[in-house]
Amino acid sequence: MSTRKRILSGIQPSGTIHIGNYFGAVENWVRLMDTYDCFFTIVDLHAITVTYDPALLPQRVWDAALDNMAAGLDPARCTIFIQSHVPEHTELCWLLNCVTPLGELGRMTQFKEKSERERENVTAGLLNYPILQAADILIYKADAVPVGEDQAQHLEFSREVARRFNNRFGDYFPEPATLIGRGARIMGLDGDTKMSKSMDNFIGVTEAPEAIWEKLRPAKTDEARKRRTDPGEPDRCNIFSYHKLVTPDDGIRDIAAGCRGATIGCIDCKKIFHANLMRVLDPIRERRQDLAAHPELVREALDEGARRARKVARETLDGAKKLMGLL
């Protein structure tokens, strides 16, 4: 039996992952596989809490599996599975529903924002989204959860759910700690909002190098540099923040000095970043193509992941039901 601490994180099936996803989350997950017992789930049940196209969902789930495996989630070193393939998640969600005050759900920031956008389709599923997320985490008794800054409130909610259950039925669920990767918040190409596919301000991890350059070329930089000869301030430049993700320290120092001294132009800066980024993304794109050519291996990995996950989840669920007087 593994003595490693356990982590759980969810993967949204929302199309190709972008560099914000990769450097903000996936890169960190890959590192954590060496030190933690890692469970990663593609959260298709969360995806149906808002309006969606059922004809597109299977492909999005499949793309999420391909992209994340290509980016480094190795089924031999972690458990990766589809959320709906482990029904214990939803069974525990119901048990946690019965110990969670309704008022707390209505105060969740994500619910308020999404219900404002989806006024005609505010479902009970959207309201209960945080409880399902808590069930995802608690059913594996995760010691920690790697999250972005925008998920901090939901993780705190999961800790409160665990605390409330433990106070009522006995000490059972650990309160998961927060793990935030180095790229906690990566801005989009507009430099004003977080990188997002819905805002069309992203760089896809598996996009062709030429397509990435076409996005980078007009991307926002330091507005003080209207001409190449104008000095700039790197810390005001969104592209310089990207360099910190892929460029070696000595290269970052050279770029900062060149920007301040106007000896390097913004296009030159973008070309250097593009070259360094491709050194990271080229192997991912190649692995993705190889996985897509062997779909049976991906299906086998997801099926085996679900089997491993169900074994752990069933044991946790049975223990929770016993404490609640249900067995």
Residue frames relative to the residue before (quaternion, step in Angstrom):
aa qw qx qy qz dx dy dz
M 1.0000 0.0000 0.0000 0.0000 0.00 0.00 0.00
S 0.4911 -0.6829 0.4555 0.2917 3.59 -0.89 0.92
T 0.2795 -0.7526 0.5741 0.1611 3.55 -1.06 0.84
R 0.4556 0.6881 -0.4513 0.3394 3.57 1.25 0.05
K 0.5076 -0.5888 0.5209 0.3526 3.54 -1.25 0.46
R 0.3773 -0.7535 0.5082 0.1779 3.54 -1.15 0.67
I 0.0861 -0.7678 0.6310 0.0701 3.54 -1.18 0.68
L 0.1415 -0.7551 0.6348 0.0825 3.54 -1.30 0.52
S 0.0983 0.7753 -0.6230 0.0326 3.57 -1.02 0.75
G 0.3645 -0.7448 0.5267 0.1870 3.55 -1.14 0.71
I 0.2481 -0.7543 0.5970 0.1146 3.53 -1.14 0.81
Q 0.3180 -0.7609 0.5341 0.1861 3.59 -0.62 1.09
P 0.3104 -0.7460 0.5543 0.2001 3.63 -0.86 0.90
S 0.2870 0.7980 -0.4717 0.2415 3.56 0.55 1.19
G 0.7340 -0.3686 0.2337 0.5203 3.58 1.05 0.66
T 0.7878 -0.3261 0.2245 0.4719 3.54 -1.31 -0.13
I 0.4299 -0.6813 0.5183 0.2870 3.57 -1.03 0.72
H 0.2807 -0.7544 0.5684 0.1704 3.58 -1.14 0.63
I 0.7064 -0.4793 0.2915 0.4316 3.59 -1.23 0.20
G 0.5526 0.5746 -0.4050 0.4478 3.60 1.20 -0.32
N 0.6432 0.5014 -0.3076 0.4902 3.58 1.03 -0.83
Y 0.6876 0.5117 -0.2923 0.4242 3.54 0.86 -1.01
F 0.7672 0.3598 -0.2106 0.4874 3.60 0.64 -1.09
G 0.6689 0.5028 -0.3043 0.4551 3.58 1.16 -0.50
A 0.8247 0.1641 -0.0583 0.5380 3.59 1.11 -0.60
V 0.7514 0.4466 -0.2686 0.4047 3.58 0.41 -1.24
E 0.6227 0.5408 -0.3454 0.4477 3.60 0.93 -0.84
N 0.6567 0.5017 -0.3005 0.4762 3.56 1.02 -0.83
W 0.6246 0.5399 -0.3378 0.4520 3.60 1.00 -0.81
V 0.6411 0.5358 -0.3266 0.4419 3.57 0.95 -0.89
R 0.6568 0.4952 -0.3109 0.4762 3.59 0.97 -0.83
L 0.6721 0.5299 -0.3026 0.4194 3.58 0.95 -0.87
M 0.5413 0.6370 -0.4046 0.3708 3.60 1.16 -0.45
D 0.6421 0.5430 -0.3260 0.4319 3.59 1.14 -0.51
T 0.7955 0.3109 -0.1373 0.5016 3.58 1.15 -0.54
Y 0.7549 0.3182 -0.1870 0.5422 3.61 1.22 -0.30
D 0.4510 -0.5884 0.5843 0.3301 3.51 -1.40 0.27
C 0.1065 -0.8746 0.4729 -0.0078 3.57 -0.05 1.36
F 0.0755 -0.7542 0.6517 0.0257 3.53 -1.04 0.95
F 0.0096 -0.7891 0.6133 -0.0328 3.59 -0.78 1.07
T 0.0557 -0.8284 0.5572 -0.0105 3.57 -0.67 1.10
I 0.3617 -0.6961 0.5803 0.2190 3.55 -1.05 0.86
V 0.2539 -0.8533 0.4449 0.0976 3.54 -0.19 1.37
D 0.0427 -0.8366 0.5459 -0.0163 3.56 0.41 1.25
L 0.6143 0.5418 -0.3585 0.4478 3.62 1.11 -0.51
H 0.6190 0.5075 -0.3399 0.4937 3.59 1.10 -0.57
A 0.6389 0.5681 -0.3296 0.4005 3.58 1.02 -0.80
I 0.7056 0.4649 -0.2781 0.4568 3.61 1.10 -0.52
T 0.4760 0.6755 -0.4433 0.3472 3.63 1.23 0.22
V 0.7227 0.2821 -0.2191 0.5917 3.59 1.30 -0.12
T 0.7050 -0.4427 0.3205 0.4519 3.57 -1.26 0.19
Y 0.1209 0.7875 -0.5917 0.1232 3.59 -0.84 0.98
D 0.4523 -0.6587 0.5295 0.2849 3.56 -1.32 0.29
P 0.3595 -0.7675 0.4836 0.2188 3.64 -0.38 1.15
A 0.6040 0.5626 -0.3630 0.4322 3.59 1.17 -0.46
L 0.7124 0.4489 -0.2506 0.4777 3.59 1.16 -0.59
L 0.5403 0.6759 -0.3962 0.3070 3.59 1.13 -0.58
P 0.6538 0.5145 -0.3594 0.4226 3.69 0.77 -0.80
Q 0.6646 0.4927 -0.3153 0.4649 3.60 0.96 -0.81
R 0.6448 0.5198 -0.3291 0.4536 3.58 1.01 -0.72
V 0.6194 0.5183 -0.3368 0.4840 3.57 1.07 -0.71
W 0.6542 0.5123 -0.3011 0.4679 3.57 0.96 -0.92
D 0.6549 0.5064 -0.3133 0.4653 3.60 0.92 -0.86
A 0.6277 0.5341 -0.3382 0.4542 3.59 1.01 -0.77
A 0.6454 0.5100 -0.3173 0.4718 3.58 1.01 -0.82
L 0.6740 0.4969 -0.2998 0.4572 3.59 0.84 -0.96
D 0.6880 0.5029 -0.2933 0.4334 3.57 0.79 -1.02
N 0.7228 0.4507 -0.2639 0.4525 3.56 0.82 -0.97
M 0.6170 0.5043 -0.3511 0.4917 3.58 1.08 -0.58
A 0.6498 0.5114 -0.3176 0.4640 3.58 0.96 -0.82
A 0.6813 0.4904 -0.2829 0.4640 3.57 1.08 -0.73
G 0.7490 -0.4498 0.2029 0.4422 3.59 1.23 0.07
L 0.5203 0.6139 -0.4451 0.3927 3.62 1.20 -0.03
D 0.1400 -0.8338 0.5339 0.0085 3.53 -0.14 1.38
P 0.4020 -0.7409 0.4777 0.2474 3.64 -0.50 1.11
A 0.6077 0.5446 -0.3612 0.4512 3.61 1.19 -0.33
R 0.7556 0.3551 -0.1859 0.5181 3.59 1.24 -0.43
C 0.7746 0.1767 -0.1269 0.5938 3.60 1.26 -0.04
T 0.4227 -0.6544 0.5517 0.2978 3.55 -1.32 0.11
I 0.0244 0.7928 -0.6056 0.0636 3.57 -0.55 1.20
F 0.1198 0.8071 -0.5548 0.1624 3.56 -0.73 1.08
I 0.5053 -0.6187 0.5098 0.3192 3.54 -1.38 0.24
Q 0.5659 -0.6621 0.3829 0.3079 3.56 -0.76 1.12
S 0.7170 0.4640 -0.2744 0.4419 3.61 0.77 -0.98
H 0.5923 0.5669 -0.3689 0.4379 3.60 1.25 -0.20
V 0.6928 0.3559 -0.2573 0.5719 3.59 1.33 -0.03
P 0.1887 -0.8499 0.4800 0.1080 3.61 0.25 1.27
E 0.4898 0.6605 -0.4348 0.3670 3.59 1.22 -0.22
H 0.5454 0.6130 -0.4005 0.4079 3.61 1.14 -0.49
T 0.7306 0.4268 -0.2515 0.4699 3.57 0.79 -1.01
E 0.6085 0.5386 -0.3647 0.4545 3.60 1.11 -0.55
L 0.6593 0.4730 -0.3122 0.4941 3.59 0.95 -0.79
C 0.5782 0.5854 -0.3717 0.4300 3.59 1.08 -0.71
W 0.6578 0.4979 -0.3241 0.4630 3.61 0.94 -0.82
L 0.6416 0.5203 -0.3333 0.4545 3.59 0.94 -0.82
L 0.6819 0.4753 -0.2837 0.4782 3.58 0.98 -0.84
N 0.5396 0.5990 -0.3940 0.4414 3.60 1.19 -0.51
C 0.7130 0.4910 -0.2485 0.4346 3.54 1.00 -0.91
V 0.7207 0.3598 -0.2660 0.5295 3.61 1.23 0.07
T 0.6215 0.5542 -0.3256 0.4480 3.59 1.31 0.12
P 0.4076 -0.7154 0.5081 0.2527 3.63 -0.68 1.02
L 0.5521 -0.6418 0.4287 0.3155 3.57 -0.96 0.91
G 0.6373 0.5770 -0.3357 0.3849 3.59 0.92 -0.87
E 0.6252 0.5555 -0.3456 0.4255 3.58 1.05 -0.70
L 0.6332 0.5408 -0.3336 0.4420 3.58 1.04 -0.73
G 0.6730 0.5159 -0.2953 0.4401 3.58 0.93 -0.85
R 0.6719 0.5004 -0.2994 0.4566 3.58 1.18 -0.43
M 0.4797 0.6799 -0.4435 0.3331 3.60 1.22 -0.15
T 0.5258 -0.6757 0.4221 0.2981 3.58 -0.78 1.08
Q 0.6713 0.5095 -0.3111 0.4393 3.58 0.86 -0.95
F 0.6362 0.5159 -0.3380 0.4636 3.61 1.01 -0.73
K 0.6622 0.5089 -0.3156 0.4504 3.58 0.89 -0.90
E 0.6726 0.4934 -0.3040 0.4602 3.59 0.95 -0.84
K 0.7043 0.4607 -0.2785 0.4627 3.58 0.82 -0.97
S 0.6580 0.5031 -0.3282 0.4540 3.61 0.95 -0.76
E 0.5951 0.5473 -0.3615 0.4644 3.59 1.19 -0.49
R 0.6927 0.4558 -0.2680 0.4905 3.58 1.04 -0.83
E 0.7759 0.3183 -0.1426 0.5256 3.59 1.05 -0.80
R 0.0403 0.8649 -0.5001 0.0172 3.58 0.95 0.84
E 0.7020 0.4617 -0.2708 0.4698 3.59 1.03 -0.70
N 0.7846 0.2618 -0.1359 0.5454 3.60 1.24 -0.18
V 0.2381 0.7575 -0.5637 0.2275 3.58 0.77 1.04
T 0.0822 -0.8439 0.5302 -0.0050 3.56 -0.13 1.31
A 0.6301 -0.4982 0.4265 0.4157 3.53 -1.33 0.22
G 0.5912 0.5810 -0.3589 0.4290 3.56 1.14 -0.61
L 0.6442 0.5092 -0.3170 0.4745 3.57 1.02 -0.81
L 0.6449 0.5173 -0.3170 0.4648 3.57 1.00 -0.82
N 0.7525 0.4042 -0.1997 0.4800 3.57 0.96 -0.93
Y 0.2964 0.7891 -0.4843 0.2343 3.59 1.31 0.11
P 0.7033 0.4648 -0.3050 0.4430 3.66 0.75 -0.90
I 0.6254 0.5289 -0.3555 0.4502 3.61 1.10 -0.58
L 0.6291 0.5029 -0.3363 0.4880 3.59 1.03 -0.73
Q 0.6319 0.5216 -0.3312 0.4679 3.58 1.02 -0.76
A 0.6345 0.5083 -0.3273 0.4815 3.59 1.01 -0.76
A 0.6401 0.5191 -0.3241 0.4645 3.60 1.01 -0.79
D 0.5939 0.5707 -0.3551 0.4421 3.60 1.03 -0.78
I 0.7218 0.4528 -0.2321 0.4692 3.53 0.92 -0.99
L 0.7426 0.4582 -0.2417 0.4246 3.54 0.72 -1.12
I 0.6096 0.5777 -0.3727 0.3946 3.60 1.06 -0.58
Y 0.7003 0.3818 -0.2638 0.5424 3.59 1.27 -0.31
K 0.3585 -0.7463 0.4769 0.2952 3.56 1.35 0.10
A 0.0827 0.8415 -0.5258 0.0928 3.55 0.96 0.97
D 0.4043 -0.7117 0.5285 0.2254 3.54 -1.00 0.92
A 0.7997 0.0203 0.0276 0.5994 3.58 1.15 -0.66
V 0.1915 -0.7592 0.6119 0.1123 3.55 -1.30 0.43
P 0.2792 -0.7447 0.5758 0.1896 3.61 -0.72 1.00
V 0.0723 0.8218 -0.5528 0.1179 3.59 -0.53 1.18
G 0.4747 -0.6015 0.5439 0.3420 3.52 -1.36 0.16
E 0.6962 -0.4832 0.3265 0.4185 3.54 -1.26 0.34
D 0.6620 0.5316 -0.3171 0.4226 3.60 1.04 -0.72
Q 0.6792 0.4661 -0.2932 0.4853 3.60 1.26 -0.19
A 0.3813 0.7608 -0.4650 0.2439 3.59 1.28 -0.01
Q 0.6469 0.5252 -0.3337 0.4408 3.62 0.96 -0.81
H 0.6611 0.5067 -0.3155 0.4546 3.58 0.96 -0.83
L 0.6460 0.5045 -0.3359 0.4641 3.59 0.99 -0.69
E 0.6240 0.5178 -0.3399 0.4765 3.58 1.02 -0.72
F 0.6092 0.5393 -0.3400 0.4717 3.58 1.08 -0.71
S 0.6435 0.5175 -0.3228 0.4625 3.61 0.96 -0.83
R 0.6340 0.5155 -0.3327 0.4708 3.58 1.02 -0.74
E 0.6493 0.5153 -0.3153 0.4620 3.58 1.01 -0.81
V 0.6232 0.5291 -0.3358 0.4679 3.58 1.04 -0.76
A 0.6505 0.5091 -0.3119 0.4695 3.58 0.94 -0.90
R 0.6559 0.5235 -0.3044 0.4506 3.56 0.96 -0.93
R 0.6693 0.5001 -0.3039 0.4579 3.56 0.93 -0.90
F 0.6381 0.5141 -0.3274 0.4705 3.60 0.96 -0.83
N 0.6783 0.5063 -0.2946 0.4435 3.58 0.86 -0.99
N 0.6573 0.5179 -0.3152 0.4476 3.58 0.97 -0.82
R 0.7199 0.4526 -0.2475 0.4645 3.55 1.06 -0.74
F 0.8320 0.2450 -0.0812 0.4911 3.56 0.89 -0.95
G 0.6703 -0.4586 0.3141 0.4916 3.61 1.22 -0.17
D 0.6148 -0.5816 0.3919 0.3607 3.56 -1.16 0.63
Y 0.1262 0.8302 -0.5229 0.1461 3.60 -0.29 1.26
F 0.7951 0.2637 -0.1358 0.5290 3.59 0.71 -1.05
P 0.3859 -0.6830 0.5555 0.2757 3.64 -0.93 0.77
E 0.4061 -0.6739 0.5526 0.2748 3.58 -1.20 0.53
P 0.3427 -0.8016 0.4487 0.1966 3.60 -0.25 1.24
A 0.3976 -0.6988 0.5490 0.2283 3.54 -1.09 0.83
T 0.4698 -0.6697 0.5063 0.2730 3.58 -1.32 0.31
L 0.0661 -0.7645 0.6402 0.0357 3.56 -1.01 0.88
I 0.0488 -0.8026 0.5945 -0.0041 3.62 -0.60 1.14
G 0.4041 -0.7337 0.5001 0.2195 3.57 -0.79 1.05
R 0.7107 -0.4816 0.3037 0.4132 3.56 -1.30 0.20
G 0.7267 0.3760 -0.2374 0.5236 3.59 1.09 -0.61
A 0.0313 -0.8700 0.4915 0.0234 3.55 0.83 1.03
R 0.8028 0.0033 0.0170 0.5960 3.62 0.95 -0.77
I 0.0406 -0.8135 0.5790 -0.0356 3.58 -0.42 1.24
M 0.3581 -0.7683 0.4971 0.1854 3.53 -0.63 1.16
G 0.5473 -0.6246 0.4572 0.3184 3.53 -1.26 0.51
L 0.7292 -0.4395 0.3056 0.4263 3.55 -1.33 0.09
D 0.6127 0.5420 -0.3554 0.4523 3.58 1.20 -0.37
G 0.4173 -0.7418 0.4390 0.2878 3.59 1.25 -0.27
D 0.6880 0.5029 -0.2668 0.4500 3.59 1.28 -0.12
T 0.7894 0.2083 -0.0933 0.5698 3.58 1.11 -0.67
K 0.6368 -0.5255 0.3968 0.4011 3.54 -1.25 0.43
M 0.5834 -0.5929 0.4193 0.3636 3.58 -1.04 0.79
S 0.1184 0.8038 -0.5604 0.1605 3.55 -0.76 1.10
K 0.4707 -0.6604 0.5036 0.2980 3.56 -1.04 0.78
S 0.6483 0.5324 -0.3295 0.4332 3.59 0.98 -0.80
M 0.6940 0.4391 -0.2652 0.5052 3.59 1.17 -0.57
D 0.3310 -0.7739 0.4716 0.2629 3.59 1.36 -0.11
N 0.5298 0.6008 -0.4294 0.4171 3.57 0.92 0.94
F 0.4990 0.6868 -0.3670 0.3803 3.53 1.13 0.76
I 0.2860 -0.6798 0.6377 0.2221 3.52 -1.43 0.21
G 0.3112 -0.7727 0.5268 0.1690 3.59 -0.52 1.17
V 0.5454 -0.6503 0.4266 0.3125 3.55 -0.96 0.89
T 0.7812 0.3185 -0.1763 0.5071 3.60 0.99 -0.75
E 0.3707 0.7230 -0.5013 0.2976 3.61 1.18 0.36
A 0.5769 -0.5804 0.4463 0.3622 3.57 -1.20 0.55
P 0.6203 -0.5695 0.3814 0.3812 3.62 -1.07 0.68
E 0.6486 0.5229 -0.3261 0.4466 3.60 0.98 -0.80
A 0.6549 0.5064 -0.3136 0.4652 3.58 0.99 -0.81
I 0.6318 0.5219 -0.3311 0.4678 3.58 1.04 -0.75
W 0.6520 0.5093 -0.3299 0.4546 3.60 0.93 -0.80
E 0.6362 0.5327 -0.3357 0.4458 3.60 0.98 -0.77
K 0.6497 0.4805 -0.3137 0.4987 3.60 1.16 -0.53
L 0.6770 0.5181 -0.2908 0.4344 3.57 0.97 -0.87
R 0.6113 0.6222 -0.3569 0.3345 3.57 0.91 -0.96
P 0.7816 0.2946 -0.2029 0.5110 3.67 0.81 -0.81
A 0.3958 0.7525 -0.4667 0.2436 3.63 1.24 0.00
K 0.6058 -0.6076 0.3987 0.3238 3.53 -1.15 0.78
T 0.0726 -0.7628 0.6417 0.0325 3.56 -1.11 0.82
D 0.7515 -0.3060 0.2673 0.5198 3.60 -1.20 -0.51
E 0.3929 -0.7612 0.4664 0.2206 3.59 -0.52 1.17
A 0.5544 0.6045 -0.3984 0.4105 3.61 1.22 -0.27
R 0.6755 0.4765 -0.2931 0.4803 3.60 1.17 -0.47
K 0.0112 -0.8258 0.5624 -0.0417 3.54 0.29 1.28
R 0.7541 0.1743 -0.1211 0.6215 3.60 1.23 -0.52
R 0.6565 -0.5253 0.3635 0.4012 3.55 -1.23 0.44
T 0.6931 0.4956 -0.2712 0.4476 3.59 1.07 -0.73
D 0.5375 0.6110 -0.4111 0.4108 3.60 1.28 -0.07
P 0.3907 -0.6981 0.5365 0.2685 3.63 -0.86 0.86
G 0.1720 -0.7974 0.5723 0.0841 3.55 -1.16 0.60
E 0.3874 -0.6717 0.5705 0.2708 3.52 -1.37 -0.04
P 0.4099 -0.7592 0.4431 0.2434 3.63 -0.30 1.23
D 0.6650 0.5296 -0.3229 0.4161 3.59 0.94 -0.77
R 0.6304 0.4890 -0.3418 0.4966 3.60 1.29 -0.11
C 0.6468 0.5570 -0.2942 0.4299 3.58 1.29 -0.28
N 0.4330 -0.7182 0.4875 0.2429 3.56 -0.71 1.09
I 0.6273 0.5368 -0.3439 0.4474 3.60 1.02 -0.75
F 0.6182 0.5347 -0.3503 0.4573 3.59 1.04 -0.69
S 0.6201 0.5254 -0.3512 0.4649 3.61 1.06 -0.66
Y 0.6196 0.5281 -0.3443 0.4675 3.59 1.11 -0.62
H 0.5968 0.5779 -0.3665 0.4191 3.59 1.02 -0.76
K 0.6312 0.5619 -0.3378 0.4145 3.58 1.01 -0.76
L 0.6242 0.5484 -0.3307 0.4475 3.58 1.27 -0.32
V 0.8442 0.1888 -0.0427 0.4998 3.61 0.97 -0.80
T 0.6688 0.5172 -0.3005 0.4414 3.61 1.17 -0.43
P 0.5130 -0.6478 0.4609 0.3236 3.62 -0.91 0.86
D 0.6772 -0.5349 0.3256 0.3863 3.57 -1.18 0.61
D 0.6652 0.4944 -0.3267 0.4543 3.60 0.91 -0.82
G 0.6328 0.5219 -0.3281 0.4686 3.60 1.09 -0.68
I 0.6260 0.5310 -0.3328 0.4641 3.58 1.04 -0.75
R 0.6459 0.5109 -0.3222 0.4669 3.60 0.97 -0.83
D 0.6532 0.5117 -0.3178 0.4587 3.61 0.95 -0.82
I 0.6609 0.5039 -0.3074 0.4634 3.58 0.95 -0.85
A 0.6411 0.5221 -0.3258 0.4585 3.59 0.95 -0.83
A 0.6704 0.4861 -0.2980 0.4748 3.57 0.94 -0.90
G 0.6632 0.5149 -0.3063 0.4486 3.59 0.98 -0.82
C 0.6329 0.5215 -0.3221 0.4730 3.56 1.09 -0.72
R 0.6955 0.4728 -0.2814 0.4622 3.59 0.83 -0.97
G 0.7451 0.3874 -0.2151 0.4986 3.58 1.07 -0.71
A 0.4007 -0.7433 0.4465 0.2960 3.59 1.33 0.07
T 0.4305 0.6785 -0.4852 0.3449 3.60 1.03 0.78
I 0.7270 0.2663 -0.2088 0.5975 3.57 1.32 0.00
G 0.3401 -0.7556 0.5261 0.1913 3.57 -0.94 0.88
C 0.6724 -0.5093 0.3507 0.4068 3.55 -1.27 0.31
I 0.6278 0.5196 -0.3424 0.4675 3.60 1.03 -0.71
D 0.6312 0.5201 -0.3346 0.4682 3.59 0.98 -0.80
C 0.6376 0.5339 -0.3126 0.4590 3.56 0.99 -0.90
K 0.6706 0.4938 -0.2941 0.4691 3.58 0.96 -0.87
K 0.6327 0.5323 -0.3357 0.4514 3.60 1.02 -0.74
I 0.6432 0.5085 -0.3248 0.4713 3.58 0.99 -0.79
F 0.6473 0.5056 -0.3201 0.4722 3.57 0.95 -0.87
H 0.6382 0.5396 -0.3297 0.4390 3.59 0.90 -0.91
A 0.6663 0.5018 -0.3061 0.4589 3.60 0.89 -0.91
N 0.6813 0.4798 -0.2907 0.4702 3.58 0.93 -0.88
L 0.6315 0.5304 -0.3322 0.4578 3.58 1.05 -0.76
M 0.6511 0.5297 -0.3242 0.4363 3.59 0.95 -0.84
R 0.5913 0.5645 -0.3729 0.4388 3.60 1.10 -0.54
V 0.6671 0.4582 -0.2867 0.5127 3.58 1.21 -0.54
L 0.7672 0.4270 -0.2131 0.4286 3.56 0.81 -1.02
D 0.5572 0.6290 -0.4022 0.3635 3.63 1.05 -0.60
P 0.6877 0.4617 -0.3127 0.4649 3.66 0.79 -0.85
I 0.6183 0.5395 -0.3457 0.4551 3.60 1.08 -0.69
R 0.6614 0.5058 -0.3081 0.4602 3.56 0.91 -0.93
E 0.6551 0.5097 -0.3109 0.4630 3.60 0.99 -0.80
R 0.6537 0.4962 -0.3183 0.4745 3.60 0.97 -0.82
R 0.6203 0.5498 -0.3400 0.4442 3.57 1.04 -0.74
Q 0.6545 0.5106 -0.3042 0.4673 3.56 0.96 -0.86
D 0.6504 0.5127 -0.3103 0.4667 3.58 1.03 -0.79
L 0.6499 0.5080 -0.3159 0.4688 3.60 0.97 -0.83
A 0.6506 0.5238 -0.3147 0.4509 3.58 0.96 -0.86
A 0.6537 0.5094 -0.3002 0.4722 3.57 1.18 -0.61
H 0.7570 0.2691 -0.1667 0.5716 3.61 1.26 -0.28
P 0.0477 -0.8599 0.5077 0.0251 3.61 0.62 1.09
E 0.5870 0.5943 -0.3816 0.3958 3.60 1.09 -0.58
L 0.6319 0.5287 -0.3346 0.4574 3.60 1.10 -0.64
V 0.6409 0.5132 -0.3192 0.4733 3.57 1.06 -0.76
R 0.6517 0.5066 -0.3174 0.4668 3.60 0.93 -0.88
E 0.6439 0.5223 -0.3221 0.4569 3.58 0.96 -0.83
A 0.6512 0.5135 -0.3147 0.4618 3.59 0.98 -0.84
L 0.6702 0.4884 -0.3019 0.4703 3.61 0.94 -0.84
D 0.6476 0.5108 -0.3243 0.4632 3.60 0.99 -0.78
E 0.6651 0.4874 -0.3013 0.4788 3.58 0.95 -0.87
G 0.6191 0.5410 -0.3377 0.4582 3.58 1.06 -0.73
A 0.6571 0.5026 -0.3093 0.4689 3.58 0.97 -0.84
R 0.6314 0.5283 -0.3369 0.4569 3.61 1.02 -0.74
R 0.6678 0.4854 -0.3029 0.4761 3.58 0.92 -0.90
A 0.6591 0.5165 -0.3106 0.4497 3.57 0.94 -0.90
R 0.6605 0.5200 -0.3170 0.4392 3.61 0.91 -0.88
K 0.6126 0.5580 -0.3557 0.4323 3.58 1.03 -0.72
V 0.6832 0.4571 -0.2759 0.4982 3.58 0.94 -0.92
A 0.6773 0.5184 -0.2965 0.4296 3.57 0.87 -1.00
R 0.6423 0.5359 -0.3324 0.4356 3.59 0.96 -0.83
E 0.6511 0.5179 -0.3147 0.4570 3.56 0.96 -0.86
T 0.6638 0.4954 -0.3041 0.4706 3.59 0.94 -0.89
L 0.6622 0.5158 -0.3073 0.4484 3.57 0.90 -0.91
D 0.6476 0.5167 -0.3250 0.4561 3.59 0.91 -0.86
G 0.6496 0.5169 -0.3161 0.4592 3.58 1.01 -0.79
A 0.6518 0.5099 -0.3085 0.4691 3.58 1.01 -0.83
K 0.6586 0.5110 -0.3103 0.4570 3.59 0.95 -0.87
K 0.6299 0.5329 -0.3343 0.4556 3.57 1.02 -0.77
L 0.6583 0.5072 -0.3100 0.4617 3.58 0.96 -0.89
M 0.7044 0.4538 -0.2573 0.4813 3.58 1.09 -0.72
G 0.5508 -0.6472 0.3793 0.3659 3.59 1.28 0.06
L 0.4998 0.6953 -0.3987 0.3283 3.60 1.20 0.37
L 0.6907 0.4144 -0.3051 0.5081 3.63 1.18 -0.09
